[in-house]
Amino acid sequence: MTDSRLERIIGQLADFDENELNFIVEKICLERQKKRKAKIGTLIENFKRAWKDLSDAGVDICYCEVIDESYPLEINNFEFDY
């Protein structure tokens, strides 16, 4: 976005009252949230595909808490909370 376009938008915001500005902020926040969820959803699907591809290629994916012990991981045991 160019500086002049941004300045024009900010100048227009000066004409809005408090309720209108709050409404605009809410809409912006909702749009940002939708975009974030969509991006995260895509990343999770990419992660699951990569996991499957690695498993199909014979790679064991393990969690190592202590160097001498490893615990096999299972993709179905993961939850993605966002």
Distance bins in CASP14 RR format, pairs under 12 A and 6 or more apart:
PFRMAT RR
TARGET T0000
AUTHOR 0000-0000-0000
RMODE 2
METHOD distances of the structure
MODEL  1
1 7 0 0 0 0 0 1 0 0 0 0 0
1 8 0 0 0 0 0 1 0 0 0 0 0
1 9 0 0 0 0 1 0 0 0 0 0 0
1 10 0 0 0 0 0 1 0 0 0 0 0
2 8 0 0 0 0 1 0 0 0 0 0 0
2 9 0 0 0 0 0 1 0 0 0 0 0
3 9 0 0 0 0 0 1 0 0 0 0 0
3 10 0 0 0 0 0 1 0 0 0 0 0
4 10 0 0 0 0 0 1 0 0 0 0 0
4 11 0 0 0 0 0 1 0 0 0 0 0
5 11 0 0 0 0 0 1 0 0 0 0 0
5 12 0 0 0 0 0 1 0 0 0 0 0
6 12 0 0 0 0 0 1 0 0 0 0 0
6 13 0 0 0 0 0 1 0 0 0 0 0
7 13 0 0 0 0 0 1 0 0 0 0 0
7 14 0 0 0 0 0 1 0 0 0 0 0
8 14 0 0 0 0 0 1 0 0 0 0 0
9 15 0 0 0 0 0 1 0 0 0 0 0
9 16 0 0 0 0 0 1 0 0 0 0 0
9 24 0 0 0 0 0 1 0 0 0 0 0
9 28 0 0 0 0 0 1 0 0 0 0 0
10 16 0 0 0 0 0 1 0 0 0 0 0
10 21 0 0 0 0 0 1 0 0 0 0 0
10 24 0 0 0 0 0 1 0 0 0 0 0
12 20 0 0 0 0 0 1 0 0 0 0 0
12 21 0 0 0 0 0 1 0 0 0 0 0
12 24 0 0 0 0 0 1 0 0 0 0 0
13 20 0 0 0 0 1 0 0 0 0 0 0
13 21 1 0 0 1 0 0 0 0 0 0 0
13 22 0 0 0 0 0 1 0 0 0 0 0
13 23 0 0 0 0 0 1 0 0 0 0 0
13 24 1 0 0 1 0 0 0 0 0 0 0
13 25 0 0 0 0 0 1 0 0 0 0 0
13 28 0 0 0 0 0 1 0 0 0 0 0
14 20 0 0 0 0 0 1 0 0 0 0 0
14 21 0 0 0 0 1 0 0 0 0 0 0
15 21 0 0 0 0 0 1 0 0 0 0 0
15 24 0 0 0 0 0 1 0 0 0 0 0
16 22 0 0 0 0 1 0 0 0 0 0 0
16 23 0 0 0 0 1 0 0 0 0 0 0
16 24 1 0 0 1 0 0 0 0 0 0 0
16 25 0 0 0 0 0 1 0 0 0 0 0
17 23 0 0 0 0 1 0 0 0 0 0 0
17 24 0 0 0 0 0 1 0 0 0 0 0
18 24 0 0 0 0 0 1 0 0 0 0 0
18 25 0 0 0 0 0 1 0 0 0 0 0
19 25 0 0 0 0 0 1 0 0 0 0 0
19 26 0 0 0 0 0 1 0 0 0 0 0
20 26 0 0 0 0 0 1 0 0 0 0 0
20 27 0 0 0 0 0 1 0 0 0 0 0
21 27 0 0 0 0 0 1 0 0 0 0 0
21 28 0 0 0 0 0 1 0 0 0 0 0
22 28 0 0 0 0 0 1 0 0 0 0 0
22 29 0 0 0 0 0 1 0 0 0 0 0
23 29 0 0 0 0 0 1 0 0 0 0 0
23 30 0 0 0 0 0 1 0 0 0 0 0
24 30 0 0 0 0 0 1 0 0 0 0 0
24 31 0 0 0 0 0 1 0 0 0 0 0
25 31 0 0 0 0 0 1 0 0 0 0 0
25 32 0 0 0 0 0 1 0 0 0 0 0
26 32 0 0 0 0 0 1 0 0 0 0 0
26 33 0 0 0 0 0 1 0 0 0 0 0
27 33 0 0 0 0 0 1 0 0 0 0 0
27 34 0 0 0 0 0 1 0 0 0 0 0
28 34 0 0 0 0 0 1 0 0 0 0 0
28 35 0 0 0 0 0 1 0 0 0 0 0
29 35 0 0 0 0 0 1 0 0 0 0 0
29 36 0 0 0 0 0 1 0 0 0 0 0
30 36 0 0 0 0 0 1 0 0 0 0 0
30 37 0 0 0 0 0 1 0 0 0 0 0
31 37 0 0 0 0 0 1 0 0 0 0 0
31 38 0 0 0 0 0 1 0 0 0 0 0
32 38 0 0 0 0 0 1 0 0 0 0 0
32 39 0 0 0 0 0 1 0 0 0 0 0
33 39 0 0 0 0 0 1 0 0 0 0 0
33 40 0 0 0 0 0 1 0 0 0 0 0
33 82 0 0 0 0 0 1 0 0 0 0 0
34 40 0 0 0 0 0 1 0 0 0 0 0
34 41 0 0 0 0 0 1 0 0 0 0 0
35 41 0 0 0 0 0 1 0 0 0 0 0
35 42 0 0 0 0 0 1 0 0 0 0 0
36 42 0 0 0 0 0 1 0 0 0 0 0
36 43 0 0 0 0 0 1 0 0 0 0 0
36 82 1 0 0 1 0 0 0 0 0 0 0
37 43 0 0 0 0 0 1 0 0 0 0 0
37 44 0 0 0 0 0 1 0 0 0 0 0
37 80 0 0 0 0 0 1 0 0 0 0 0
37 81 0 0 0 0 0 1 0 0 0 0 0
37 82 1 0 0 1 0 0 0 0 0 0 0
38 44 0 0 0 0 0 1 0 0 0 0 0
38 45 0 0 0 0 0 1 0 0 0 0 0
38 82 0 0 0 0 0 1 0 0 0 0 0
39 45 0 0 0 0 0 1 0 0 0 0 0
39 46 0 0 0 0 0 1 0 0 0 0 0
39 82 0 0 0 0 1 0 0 0 0 0 0
40 46 0 0 0 0 0 1 0 0 0 0 0
40 47 0 0 0 0 0 1 0 0 0 0 0
40 80 1 0 0 1 0 0 0 0 0 0 0
40 81 0 0 0 0 0 1 0 0 0 0 0
40 82 1 0 1 0 0 0 0 0 0 0 0
41 47 0 0 0 0 1 0 0 0 0 0 0
41 48 0 0 0 0 1 0 0 0 0 0 0
41 80 1 0 0 1 0 0 0 0 0 0 0
41 81 0 0 0 0 0 1 0 0 0 0 0
41 82 1 0 0 1 0 0 0 0 0 0 0
42 48 0 0 0 0 0 1 0 0 0 0 0
42 49 0 0 0 0 0 1 0 0 0 0 0
42 80 0 0 0 0 0 1 0 0 0 0 0
42 82 0 0 0 0 0 1 0 0 0 0 0
43 49 0 0 0 0 0 1 0 0 0 0 0
43 50 0 0 0 0 0 1 0 0 0 0 0
43 80 0 0 0 0 1 0 0 0 0 0 0
43 82 0 0 0 0 1 0 0 0 0 0 0
44 50 0 0 0 0 0 1 0 0 0 0 0
44 51 0 0 0 0 0 1 0 0 0 0 0
44 75 0 0 0 0 0 1 0 0 0 0 0
44 78 0 0 0 0 1 0 0 0 0 0 0
44 79 0 0 0 0 0 1 0 0 0 0 0
44 80 1 0 1 0 0 0 0 0 0 0 0
44 81 0 0 0 0 0 1 0 0 0 0 0
44 82 0 0 0 0 1 0 0 0 0 0 0
45 51 0 0 0 0 0 1 0 0 0 0 0
45 52 0 0 0 0 0 1 0 0 0 0 0
45 75 0 0 0 0 0 1 0 0 0 0 0
45 80 0 0 0 0 0 1 0 0 0 0 0
46 52 0 0 0 0 0 1 0 0 0 0 0
46 53 0 0 0 0 0 1 0 0 0 0 0
46 80 0 0 0 0 0 1 0 0 0 0 0
47 53 0 0 0 0 0 1 0 0 0 0 0
47 54 0 0 0 0 0 1 0 0 0 0 0
47 61 0 0 0 0 0 1 0 0 0 0 0
47 75 0 0 0 0 1 0 0 0 0 0 0
47 78 0 0 0 0 1 0 0 0 0 0 0
47 80 0 0 0 0 1 0 0 0 0 0 0
48 54 0 0 0 0 0 1 0 0 0 0 0
48 55 0 0 0 0 0 1 0 0 0 0 0
48 74 0 0 0 0 0 1 0 0 0 0 0
48 75 1 0 0 1 0 0 0 0 0 0 0
48 76 0 0 0 0 1 0 0 0 0 0 0
48 78 0 0 0 0 1 0 0 0 0 0 0
48 80 0 0 0 0 1 0 0 0 0 0 0
49 55 0 0 0 0 0 1 0 0 0 0 0
49 56 0 0 0 0 0 1 0 0 0 0 0
49 75 0 0 0 0 0 1 0 0 0 0 0
50 56 0 0 0 0 0 1 0 0 0 0 0
50 57 0 0 0 0 0 1 0 0 0 0 0
50 59 0 0 0 0 0 1 0 0 0 0 0
50 61 0 0 0 0 1 0 0 0 0 0 0
50 75 0 0 0 0 0 1 0 0 0 0 0
51 57 0 0 0 0 0 1 0 0 0 0 0
51 58 0 0 0 0 0 1 0 0 0 0 0
51 59 0 0 0 0 1 0 0 0 0 0 0
51 60 0 0 0 0 0 1 0 0 0 0 0
51 61 1 0 0 1 0 0 0 0 0 0 0
51 73 0 0 0 0 1 0 0 0 0 0 0
51 74 0 0 0 0 1 0 0 0 0 0 0
51 75 1 0 1 0 0 0 0 0 0 0 0
51 76 0 0 0 0 0 1 0 0 0 0 0
51 77 0 0 0 0 0 1 0 0 0 0 0
51 78 0 0 0 0 1 0 0 0 0 0 0
52 58 0 0 0 0 0 1 0 0 0 0 0
52 59 0 0 0 0 0 1 0 0 0 0 0
52 61 0 0 0 0 0 1 0 0 0 0 0
52 74 0 0 0 0 0 1 0 0 0 0 0
52 75 1 0 0 1 0 0 0 0 0 0 0
52 76 0 0 0 0 0 1 0 0 0 0 0
53 59 0 0 0 0 1 0 0 0 0 0 0
53 61 0 0 0 0 0 1 0 0 0 0 0
53 75 0 0 0 0 0 1 0 0 0 0 0
54 60 0 0 0 0 1 0 0 0 0 0 0
54 61 1 0 0 1 0 0 0 0 0 0 0
54 62 0 0 0 0 0 1 0 0 0 0 0
54 73 0 0 0 0 0 1 0 0 0 0 0
54 75 0 0 0 0 0 1 0 0 0 0 0
55 61 1 0 0 1 0 0 0 0 0 0 0
55 62 0 0 0 0 0 1 0 0 0 0 0
55 72 0 0 0 0 0 1 0 0 0 0 0
55 73 0 0 0 0 0 1 0 0 0 0 0
55 74 0 0 0 0 1 0 0 0 0 0 0
55 75 1 0 0 1 0 0 0 0 0 0 0
55 76 0 0 0 0 0 1 0 0 0 0 0
59 72 0 0 0 0 0 1 0 0 0 0 0
59 73 0 0 0 0 0 1 0 0 0 0 0
60 70 0 0 0 0 1 0 0 0 0 0 0
60 71 0 0 0 0 0 1 0 0 0 0 0
60 72 1 0 0 1 0 0 0 0 0 0 0
60 73 0 0 0 0 1 0 0 0 0 0 0
60 74 0 0 0 0 0 1 0 0 0 0 0
61 70 0 0 0 0 1 0 0 0 0 0 0
61 71 0 0 0 0 0 1 0 0 0 0 0
61 72 1 0 0 1 0 0 0 0 0 0 0
61 73 1 0 1 0 0 0 0 0 0 0 0
61 74 0 0 0 0 1 0 0 0 0 0 0
61 75 0 0 0 0 1 0 0 0 0 0 0
61 77 0 0 0 0 0 1 0 0 0 0 0
61 78 0 0 0 0 0 1 0 0 0 0 0
62 69 0 0 0 0 1 0 0 0 0 0 0
62 70 1 1 0 0 0 0 0 0 0 0 0
62 71 1 0 0 1 0 0 0 0 0 0 0
62 72 1 0 1 0 0 0 0 0 0 0 0
62 73 1 0 0 1 0 0 0 0 0 0 0
62 74 0 0 0 0 0 1 0 0 0 0 0
63 69 0 0 0 0 1 0 0 0 0 0 0
63 70 1 0 0 1 0 0 0 0 0 0 0
63 71 1 0 1 0 0 0 0 0 0 0 0
63 72 0 0 0 0 1 0 0 0 0 0 0
63 73 1 0 1 0 0 0 0 0 0 0 0
63 74 0 0 0 0 0 1 0 0 0 0 0
63 77 0 0 0 0 0 1 0 0 0 0 0
63 78 0 0 0 0 0 1 0 0 0 0 0
64 70 1 0 1 0 0 0 0 0 0 0 0
64 71 1 0 0 1 0 0 0 0 0 0 0
64 72 0 0 0 0 0 1 0 0 0 0 0
64 73 0 0 0 0 0 1 0 0 0 0 0
65 71 1 0 0 1 0 0 0 0 0 0 0
71 77 0 0 0 0 0 1 0 0 0 0 0
END
